[in-house]
């Protein structure tokens, strides 16, 4: 009988301790342009000097809302009995999850957008042009369409895709689109 050979392949190492970093970026109100990094645990949003996210808009209650990361990693917002309400994508809520790209309105004037922290975007391990290509893939563009959009050759697009797949340890356009979308990088 012939000798059987055993092939041993290394498993991908997954860092279970790495959690995405998120922030709320003020887009309207007195704090427009300011980003608030979110830490694990609870964060109070309000006018109170002790609030984790302090907003100075007059329509914001002293302790307006609470932000909590669930065990699954979802960000939940809970209204704390505010006078002017807490809104997610213009719908008044008592408790709601926030998804990347969604708007959180606190009172009549303060609007914040939930997005990856700048540091988390850098942790994607993609070079800037690879990230540009990945974003366009997530929008459903083909390699020739991406090439026209970025002013590069289709073969260069394919090279950027191959590099992105290798860096992220994935193997398809669908996985790349999910990766980009799930981190709010589109």
Secondary structure, 3 states (H helix, E strand, C coil): CCCCCCCCCCCCCCCCCCCCCEEEEEEECCCCCCEEEECCCEEEEECCCCCCEECCCCCCCCCCEEEEECCCCCEEEEECCCCCCEEECCEEECEEEECCCCEEEECCCEEEEEEECHHHHHCCCCCHHHHHHHHHHHCCCCHHHHHHHHCCCHHHHHHHHHHHHHHHCCCCHHHHHHHHHHCCCC
